[in-house]
Amino acid sequence: MTDAYQKSMMDNLYWWGIPTMFRCPNEGPEGKDIALVGVPHSTGNGTTERDQHLGPRALRHVSAVQRRVHSLFGIDPWNSCNIADVGDVPFPRANDNEDCIQRITDFYAQIDKAGTRPVSVGGDHSITGGIVQALGCGAIAQGQPVSFLHLDAHTDVFTKVDHFLGAKKSAAHWGAYLADQGKVDPSRSMQIGLRGHPRSLDWLQPSYDYGYNIVTMGEFRERGLANVVAQTKEVLGDRPVYITFDLDCLDPTIAPAVSNLEPGEKGFDIDEAVGILRAARGLNIIGGDVVCMMPTKDSPNNITALTAAAVMFEMISMIAENCANTVSNAS
C-alpha cells in the first residue's frame, strides 16, 4: 500500500490526530478561498441553554468522517480550492455578549479584507449579527448589502423586546439590527421553515414589516420544495448571498441537540433542508454559518454534530464549485 493510501485511511478515522475541521490545515485566511471558523459563543441566547459554545469543538471532533467529494456536483472541494481552518474567534470576555459580538465583527473584518469567504460553526444565532456586520457592504460583497438565505424555526427579528435577558445584539435581534444598519436587504432575503412556538399571534409581523420574504413550515408543506426553491432563486438573484442555518429548522428526530427544540410541528428532514440550500448553487455565496448546536444534549453517536458537518459540507462545496468555475472561466 502506498503512503498516500494509508494516510487517507487514517484521516478518515475521526478519533485520530489533531481535529481540525474536515482535516484542513490550521492556517490564516490570507491567500485562501474559504476560511472555516469556529465561533464558540453562547451568551447571545440569554437562557440557561448555553452550551452552544461547545459546538465548534464537537464539529471538529467528527468532521473528518464526512465526505471528501460531492458526487452530485462532481467536485472535490478540498483540492479544487484553498481551504483552511483558521481557528476560533477568541472571547476573553465571554459572558459579555456585546463585547463578543464586536470581537466577532473585528475577526471577520480581517477575513473579509483577505478576500476569503468564511463558513462558520457556532455558537448561538447571535453570531450571525457579528459576522454580517463585517461582511455586509464589505469587500467580498463589493459594497452591497447581503441577501440572507435563512433556514430557521424562528424569525430572530423580535423587535417587540429591546433585549433578550440582558443581551442587546442577541440571537433574537440580529435580523432586525442588521437591516437597520443597511448590512442586509430584507426584500431580497428569504426566511424559510418558521414554526416557532409563538407567544403572540403577530409574532411574524416584525419580519413582514422589514420586508423579509417568509415561508413558514406550513406554507412549505403546502407549496412543496420545487416551488420554494424557485422563489428563493428569484429573490436572491445576483445579490451577494449569506446562508445562515439554524439547526432547529430540522425536525428534532434528526437534530435533537439544539437549544430551542420545536417538537410541535414537523421540521425539515435533511433532504428537504439540503434541497433548499442548493437553491443558492451557482449564486454569489459570500459565506455561511451553522448555529445552535448543543453537544451536551447530543445522542451518543453525535448525530447532531454529524448533521451540522454535513450542512457545512454543502456550503463549502457550493462555494468551492464557484471558485473552480471562476478559475476555469479565467483560463
C-alpha beads as a LAMMPS data file, in Angstrom:
LAMMPS data file: protein, C-alpha beads

331 atoms
330 bonds

1 atom types
1 bond types

-500.0 500.0 xlo xhi
-500.0 500.0 ylo yhi
-500.0 500.0 zlo zhi

Masses

1 110.0

Atoms # bond

1 1 1 0.000 0.000 0.000
2 1 1 1.196 3.493 -0.771
3 1 1 1.836 6.040 1.963
4 1 1 -0.876 8.255 0.446
5 1 1 -3.434 5.452 0.657
6 1 1 -2.561 4.687 4.267
7 1 1 -2.764 8.375 5.159
8 1 1 -6.202 8.666 3.548
9 1 1 -7.388 5.713 5.609
10 1 1 -6.071 7.231 8.828
11 1 1 -7.506 10.649 8.035
12 1 1 -10.971 9.086 7.806
13 1 1 -10.721 7.950 11.429
14 1 1 -12.212 10.963 13.155
15 1 1 -10.818 9.983 16.574
16 1 1 -7.218 10.052 15.319
17 1 1 -4.894 13.030 15.104
18 1 1 -5.477 16.733 15.662
19 1 1 -9.164 17.514 14.983
20 1 1 -9.209 20.443 12.588
21 1 1 -12.387 20.977 10.574
22 1 1 -12.531 18.421 7.786
23 1 1 -8.757 17.791 8.196
24 1 1 -7.973 21.217 6.748
25 1 1 -4.692 22.891 7.761
26 1 1 -4.824 25.330 10.661
27 1 1 -3.654 28.496 8.896
28 1 1 -4.631 32.134 8.491
29 1 1 -7.120 33.374 5.870
30 1 1 -4.579 35.119 3.642
31 1 1 -4.423 33.538 0.201
32 1 1 -7.299 31.174 0.947
33 1 1 -10.576 30.777 -0.929
34 1 1 -12.546 29.542 2.081
35 1 1 -11.944 30.054 5.803
36 1 1 -13.546 27.594 8.205
37 1 1 -14.200 29.339 11.513
38 1 1 -15.366 28.316 14.968
39 1 1 -17.407 30.824 16.956
40 1 1 -17.736 29.365 20.487
41 1 1 -20.229 31.920 21.798
42 1 1 -23.314 31.284 23.957
43 1 1 -24.260 34.483 25.772
44 1 1 -26.376 35.849 22.910
45 1 1 -29.031 33.249 23.617
46 1 1 -29.555 34.644 27.087
47 1 1 -31.001 31.464 28.597
48 1 1 -29.779 28.568 30.689
49 1 1 -29.387 26.598 27.452
50 1 1 -25.896 27.981 26.952
51 1 1 -23.658 25.070 25.959
52 1 1 -23.727 26.170 22.324
53 1 1 -20.173 27.462 22.725
54 1 1 -19.127 23.789 22.604
55 1 1 -20.435 23.461 19.033
56 1 1 -17.190 24.170 17.150
57 1 1 -15.263 21.612 19.212
58 1 1 -17.965 18.978 18.669
59 1 1 -17.974 19.528 14.907
60 1 1 -14.179 19.377 14.684
61 1 1 -14.325 16.091 16.582
62 1 1 -16.420 14.319 13.935
63 1 1 -15.844 16.264 10.715
64 1 1 -13.032 14.035 9.426
65 1 1 -15.536 11.278 8.751
66 1 1 -17.505 13.483 6.355
67 1 1 -17.480 13.068 2.577
68 1 1 -14.359 14.101 0.702
69 1 1 -16.127 14.591 -2.633
70 1 1 -19.535 15.879 -3.669
71 1 1 -20.970 13.285 -6.028
72 1 1 -23.825 15.427 -7.347
73 1 1 -21.597 18.445 -8.034
74 1 1 -18.748 16.264 -9.315
75 1 1 -16.259 18.197 -7.212
76 1 1 -13.546 17.571 -4.636
77 1 1 -13.738 20.845 -2.700
78 1 1 -10.552 20.206 -0.746
79 1 1 -8.426 20.013 -3.897
80 1 1 -10.366 22.394 -6.144
81 1 1 -9.690 25.417 -3.954
82 1 1 -7.608 26.530 -0.974
83 1 1 -9.358 25.922 2.355
84 1 1 -8.066 26.395 5.900
85 1 1 -9.409 26.030 9.420
86 1 1 -8.481 29.461 10.761
87 1 1 -9.412 28.537 14.331
88 1 1 -11.851 30.112 16.762
89 1 1 -12.814 33.692 17.465
90 1 1 -11.300 34.468 20.900
91 1 1 -13.640 35.664 23.645
92 1 1 -11.692 36.868 26.695
93 1 1 -14.936 38.438 27.995
94 1 1 -17.166 35.524 27.058
95 1 1 -20.036 36.472 29.384
96 1 1 -20.323 39.964 27.876
97 1 1 -22.453 39.465 24.777
98 1 1 -21.949 42.919 23.298
99 1 1 -18.166 42.666 23.624
100 1 1 -18.274 39.230 21.973
101 1 1 -20.339 40.453 19.024
102 1 1 -17.831 43.240 18.393
103 1 1 -14.938 40.769 18.578
104 1 1 -16.700 38.585 16.013
105 1 1 -17.071 41.581 13.706
106 1 1 -13.408 42.524 14.112
107 1 1 -12.289 38.931 13.439
108 1 1 -14.381 38.628 10.267
109 1 1 -13.334 42.061 9.049
110 1 1 -9.835 40.611 8.665
111 1 1 -11.193 37.587 6.791
112 1 1 -13.159 39.907 4.512
113 1 1 -10.057 42.060 3.972
114 1 1 -8.192 38.922 2.854
115 1 1 -10.907 38.268 0.243
116 1 1 -11.703 34.898 1.831
117 1 1 -15.221 33.517 2.165
118 1 1 -15.982 32.213 5.664
119 1 1 -18.039 29.150 6.545
120 1 1 -18.587 29.045 10.284
121 1 1 -19.997 26.924 13.083
122 1 1 -21.403 28.362 16.288
123 1 1 -22.323 29.151 18.826
124 1 1 -25.781 30.594 19.231
125 1 1 -27.506 32.514 16.465
126 1 1 -26.321 35.910 17.663
127 1 1 -23.023 35.165 15.889
128 1 1 -24.664 35.883 12.521
129 1 1 -25.082 39.502 13.568
130 1 1 -21.399 39.872 14.364
131 1 1 -20.326 38.155 11.153
132 1 1 -22.579 40.128 8.814
133 1 1 -21.671 43.428 10.487
134 1 1 -18.277 42.724 8.881
135 1 1 -19.359 41.148 5.595
136 1 1 -22.370 43.307 4.750
137 1 1 -21.282 46.124 2.400
138 1 1 -17.737 44.776 2.728
139 1 1 -15.018 43.815 0.268
140 1 1 -16.344 40.400 -0.755
141 1 1 -19.869 41.827 -1.120
142 1 1 -18.385 44.673 -3.199
143 1 1 -20.059 47.288 -1.034
144 1 1 -23.540 45.806 -1.310
145 1 1 -25.842 44.668 1.495
146 1 1 -26.155 40.899 1.655
147 1 1 -29.210 38.785 0.941
148 1 1 -29.966 36.138 3.547
149 1 1 -30.879 32.557 2.819
150 1 1 -32.104 31.915 6.361
151 1 1 -33.354 28.474 7.434
152 1 1 -34.771 28.570 10.950
153 1 1 -37.737 27.746 13.162
154 1 1 -37.649 31.359 14.429
155 1 1 -37.517 34.783 12.784
156 1 1 -34.795 36.342 15.006
157 1 1 -36.467 39.672 14.237
158 1 1 -38.040 40.075 17.678
159 1 1 -38.300 43.858 17.858
160 1 1 -41.091 43.776 20.453
161 1 1 -38.453 43.179 23.161
162 1 1 -35.465 45.508 23.475
163 1 1 -33.149 42.797 24.786
164 1 1 -33.150 39.065 25.419
165 1 1 -32.444 38.550 29.137
166 1 1 -29.778 41.240 29.013
167 1 1 -28.307 40.584 25.576
168 1 1 -28.913 43.505 23.178
169 1 1 -27.398 42.134 19.946
170 1 1 -28.864 38.767 20.778
171 1 1 -29.889 35.627 18.953
172 1 1 -33.381 37.178 18.798
173 1 1 -32.409 40.530 17.261
174 1 1 -29.806 40.246 14.502
175 1 1 -32.360 40.055 11.676
176 1 1 -33.601 43.499 12.704
177 1 1 -30.463 45.442 13.590
178 1 1 -28.545 44.285 10.505
179 1 1 -31.402 45.630 8.385
180 1 1 -31.351 48.882 10.373
181 1 1 -27.606 49.165 9.662
182 1 1 -28.118 48.569 5.944
183 1 1 -25.954 45.425 6.089
184 1 1 -28.735 43.193 4.774
185 1 1 -31.535 43.738 2.249
186 1 1 -34.646 42.014 3.665
187 1 1 -36.594 42.484 0.426
188 1 1 -34.022 40.262 -1.317
189 1 1 -33.773 37.743 1.540
190 1 1 -35.616 34.523 2.397
191 1 1 -36.658 33.195 5.809
192 1 1 -37.758 29.582 5.398
193 1 1 -39.133 26.959 7.787
194 1 1 -40.533 29.212 10.515
195 1 1 -42.585 27.249 13.033
196 1 1 -41.516 28.595 16.449
197 1 1 -43.871 28.386 19.422
198 1 1 -45.407 31.881 19.203
199 1 1 -46.310 33.829 22.342
200 1 1 -48.474 36.222 20.330
201 1 1 -50.484 35.929 17.132
202 1 1 -48.445 38.666 15.447
203 1 1 -45.050 37.026 16.017
204 1 1 -44.229 37.129 12.297
205 1 1 -45.225 40.776 11.869
206 1 1 -41.768 42.315 12.513
207 1 1 -40.292 40.225 9.674
208 1 1 -43.108 41.329 7.369
209 1 1 -42.593 44.936 8.453
210 1 1 -38.921 44.751 7.465
211 1 1 -39.842 43.202 4.116
212 1 1 -38.411 39.712 4.544
213 1 1 -39.788 37.033 2.237
214 1 1 -41.238 34.439 4.600
215 1 1 -42.102 30.793 4.060
216 1 1 -43.478 29.180 7.202
217 1 1 -43.180 25.447 7.647
218 1 1 -46.895 25.088 6.994
219 1 1 -46.564 27.014 3.734
220 1 1 -43.578 24.905 2.745
221 1 1 -45.643 21.741 3.208
222 1 1 -48.425 23.163 1.039
223 1 1 -46.199 24.540 -1.725
224 1 1 -43.502 21.881 -1.899
225 1 1 -39.741 22.035 -2.315
226 1 1 -39.580 22.891 -6.030
227 1 1 -41.901 25.871 -5.660
228 1 1 -39.991 27.330 -2.695
229 1 1 -36.630 26.775 -4.408
230 1 1 -37.876 28.632 -7.486
231 1 1 -38.942 31.610 -5.352
232 1 1 -35.623 31.545 -3.486
233 1 1 -33.596 31.673 -6.691
234 1 1 -35.671 34.584 -7.973
235 1 1 -35.454 36.580 -4.733
236 1 1 -31.710 36.081 -4.206
237 1 1 -30.885 36.619 -7.866
238 1 1 -27.491 38.184 -8.486
239 1 1 -27.053 39.540 -4.971
240 1 1 -24.234 38.611 -2.555
241 1 1 -25.784 35.747 -0.590
242 1 1 -25.093 34.805 3.020
243 1 1 -26.520 31.472 4.224
244 1 1 -27.427 31.069 7.872
245 1 1 -28.691 27.671 9.003
246 1 1 -30.177 27.208 12.455
247 1 1 -30.210 23.504 13.257
248 1 1 -33.603 23.893 14.929
249 1 1 -35.160 24.194 11.457
250 1 1 -34.645 20.432 11.277
251 1 1 -37.010 18.006 12.906
252 1 1 -35.899 17.145 16.469
253 1 1 -35.631 13.479 15.483
254 1 1 -32.817 14.487 13.090
255 1 1 -31.110 17.138 15.193
256 1 1 -32.001 16.553 18.852
257 1 1 -29.119 18.588 20.297
258 1 1 -30.301 22.137 19.682
259 1 1 -31.048 24.881 22.188
260 1 1 -34.617 25.701 21.149
261 1 1 -36.393 22.483 20.228
262 1 1 -39.669 22.872 18.343
263 1 1 -41.404 19.488 18.592
264 1 1 -44.977 20.672 17.997
265 1 1 -44.720 20.677 14.207
266 1 1 -42.585 18.529 11.942
267 1 1 -39.396 20.291 10.862
268 1 1 -37.357 19.728 7.733
269 1 1 -35.910 16.339 7.024
270 1 1 -32.308 16.541 5.887
271 1 1 -33.098 16.083 2.172
272 1 1 -35.565 18.969 2.278
273 1 1 -33.111 21.258 4.052
274 1 1 -30.284 20.401 1.671
275 1 1 -32.649 20.923 -1.260
276 1 1 -33.351 24.456 -0.062
277 1 1 -29.649 25.134 0.490
278 1 1 -28.935 24.111 -3.088
279 1 1 -31.221 26.905 -4.276
280 1 1 -28.092 29.040 -3.773
281 1 1 -25.950 26.835 -6.014
282 1 1 -24.242 28.979 -8.626
283 1 1 -25.155 32.219 -6.856
284 1 1 -22.657 34.636 -5.327
285 1 1 -22.339 32.992 -1.904
286 1 1 -20.054 35.135 0.258
287 1 1 -20.260 32.929 3.354
288 1 1 -22.437 30.886 5.652
289 1 1 -22.880 29.540 9.151
290 1 1 -24.426 26.641 11.053
291 1 1 -25.622 27.516 14.544
292 1 1 -27.336 26.460 17.771
293 1 1 -25.840 23.021 18.368
294 1 1 -25.956 21.791 21.987
295 1 1 -23.337 18.993 22.108
296 1 1 -24.076 18.187 25.766
297 1 1 -27.534 17.015 24.662
298 1 1 -26.488 15.062 21.588
299 1 1 -27.043 11.367 21.065
300 1 1 -24.101 9.078 21.866
301 1 1 -23.471 8.703 18.114
302 1 1 -23.032 12.514 17.731
303 1 1 -25.840 12.677 15.177
304 1 1 -26.451 16.428 15.527
305 1 1 -22.755 17.222 15.164
306 1 1 -22.536 14.933 12.139
307 1 1 -25.598 16.594 10.625
308 1 1 -24.120 20.051 11.239
309 1 1 -20.924 18.942 9.480
310 1 1 -22.976 17.649 6.525
311 1 1 -24.712 21.033 6.217
312 1 1 -21.338 22.797 6.337
313 1 1 -20.078 20.464 3.623
314 1 1 -22.907 21.582 1.334
315 1 1 -21.998 25.238 1.841
316 1 1 -18.295 24.557 1.334
317 1 1 -18.979 22.584 -1.836
318 1 1 -21.149 25.300 -3.392
319 1 1 -18.513 27.980 -2.726
320 1 1 -15.736 25.667 -3.955
321 1 1 -17.681 24.978 -7.145
322 1 1 -17.960 28.732 -7.741
323 1 1 -14.221 29.135 -7.179
324 1 1 -13.431 26.291 -9.573
325 1 1 -15.736 27.761 -12.223
326 1 1 -14.092 31.181 -11.837
327 1 1 -10.661 29.655 -12.413
328 1 1 -11.940 27.647 -15.397
329 1 1 -13.571 30.680 -16.997
330 1 1 -10.441 32.783 -16.463
331 1 1 -8.310 30.240 -18.281

Bonds

1 1 1 2
2 1 2 3
3 1 3 4
4 1 4 5
5 1 5 6
6 1 6 7
7 1 7 8
8 1 8 9
9 1 9 10
10 1 10 11
11 1 11 12
12 1 12 13
13 1 13 14
14 1 14 15
15 1 15 16
16 1 16 17
17 1 17 18
18 1 18 19
19 1 19 20
20 1 20 21
21 1 21 22
22 1 22 23
23 1 23 24
24 1 24 25
25 1 25 26
26 1 26 27
27 1 27 28
28 1 28 29
29 1 29 30
30 1 30 31
31 1 31 32
32 1 32 33
33 1 33 34
34 1 34 35
35 1 35 36
36 1 36 37
37 1 37 38
38 1 38 39
39 1 39 40
40 1 40 41
41 1 41 42
42 1 42 43
43 1 43 44
44 1 44 45
45 1 45 46
46 1 46 47
47 1 47 48
48 1 48 49
49 1 49 50
50 1 50 51
51 1 51 52
52 1 52 53
53 1 53 54
54 1 54 55
55 1 55 56
56 1 56 57
57 1 57 58
58 1 58 59
59 1 59 60
60 1 60 61
61 1 61 62
62 1 62 63
63 1 63 64
64 1 64 65
65 1 65 66
66 1 66 67
67 1 67 68
68 1 68 69
69 1 69 70
70 1 70 71
71 1 71 72
72 1 72 73
73 1 73 74
74 1 74 75
75 1 75 76
76 1 76 77
77 1 77 78
78 1 78 79
79 1 79 80
80 1 80 81
81 1 81 82
82 1 82 83
83 1 83 84
84 1 84 85
85 1 85 86
86 1 86 87
87 1 87 88
88 1 88 89
89 1 89 90
90 1 90 91
91 1 91 92
92 1 92 93
93 1 93 94
94 1 94 95
95 1 95 96
96 1 96 97
97 1 97 98
98 1 98 99
99 1 99 100
100 1 100 101
101 1 101 102
102 1 102 103
103 1 103 104
104 1 104 105
105 1 105 106
106 1 106 107
107 1 107 108
108 1 108 109
109 1 109 110
110 1 110 111
111 1 111 112
112 1 112 113
113 1 113 114
114 1 114 115
115 1 115 116
116 1 116 117
117 1 117 118
118 1 118 119
119 1 119 120
120 1 120 121
121 1 121 122
122 1 122 123
123 1 123 124
124 1 124 125
125 1 125 126
126 1 126 127
127 1 127 128
128 1 128 129
129 1 129 130
130 1 130 131
131 1 131 132
132 1 132 133
133 1 133 134
134 1 134 135
135 1 135 136
136 1 136 137
137 1 137 138
138 1 138 139
139 1 139 140
140 1 140 141
141 1 141 142
142 1 142 143
143 1 143 144
144 1 144 145
145 1 145 146
146 1 146 147
147 1 147 148
148 1 148 149
149 1 149 150
150 1 150 151
151 1 151 152
152 1 152 153
153 1 153 154
154 1 154 155
155 1 155 156
156 1 156 157
157 1 157 158
158 1 158 159
159 1 159 160
160 1 160 161
161 1 161 162
162 1 162 163
163 1 163 164
164 1 164 165
165 1 165 166
166 1 166 167
167 1 167 168
168 1 168 169
169 1 169 170
170 1 170 171
171 1 171 172
172 1 172 173
173 1 173 174
174 1 174 175
175 1 175 176
176 1 176 177
177 1 177 178
178 1 178 179
179 1 179 180
180 1 180 181
181 1 181 182
182 1 182 183
183 1 183 184
184 1 184 185
185 1 185 186
186 1 186 187
187 1 187 188
188 1 188 189
189 1 189 190
190 1 190 191
191 1 191 192
192 1 192 193
193 1 193 194
194 1 194 195
195 1 195 196
196 1 196 197
197 1 197 198
198 1 198 199
199 1 199 200
200 1 200 201
201 1 201 202
202 1 202 203
203 1 203 204
204 1 204 205
205 1 205 206
206 1 206 207
207 1 207 208
208 1 208 209
209 1 209 210
210 1 210 211
211 1 211 212
212 1 212 213
213 1 213 214
214 1 214 215
215 1 215 216
216 1 216 217
217 1 217 218
218 1 218 219
219 1 219 220
220 1 220 221
221 1 221 222
222 1 222 223
223 1 223 224
224 1 224 225
225 1 225 226
226 1 226 227
227 1 227 228
228 1 228 229
229 1 229 230
230 1 230 231
231 1 231 232
232 1 232 233
233 1 233 234
234 1 234 235
235 1 235 236
236 1 236 237
237 1 237 238
238 1 238 239
239 1 239 240
240 1 240 241
241 1 241 242
242 1 242 243
243 1 243 244
244 1 244 245
245 1 245 246
246 1 246 247
247 1 247 248
248 1 248 249
249 1 249 250
250 1 250 251
251 1 251 252
252 1 252 253
253 1 253 254
254 1 254 255
255 1 255 256
256 1 256 257
257 1 257 258
258 1 258 259
259 1 259 260
260 1 260 261
261 1 261 262
262 1 262 263
263 1 263 264
264 1 264 265
265 1 265 266
266 1 266 267
267 1 267 268
268 1 268 269
269 1 269 270
270 1 270 271
271 1 271 272
272 1 272 273
273 1 273 274
274 1 274 275
275 1 275 276
276 1 276 277
277 1 277 278
278 1 278 279
279 1 279 280
280 1 280 281
281 1 281 282
282 1 282 283
283 1 283 284
284 1 284 285
285 1 285 286
286 1 286 287
287 1 287 288
288 1 288 289
289 1 289 290
290 1 290 291
291 1 291 292
292 1 292 293
293 1 293 294
294 1 294 295
295 1 295 296
296 1 296 297
297 1 297 298
298 1 298 299
299 1 299 300
300 1 300 301
301 1 301 302
302 1 302 303
303 1 303 304
304 1 304 305
305 1 305 306
306 1 306 307
307 1 307 308
308 1 308 309
309 1 309 310
310 1 310 311
311 1 311 312
312 1 312 313
313 1 313 314
314 1 314 315
315 1 315 316
316 1 316 317
317 1 317 318
318 1 318 319
319 1 319 320
320 1 320 321
321 1 321 322
322 1 322 323
323 1 323 324
324 1 324 325
325 1 325 326
326 1 326 327
327 1 327 328
328 1 328 329
329 1 329 330
330 1 330 331
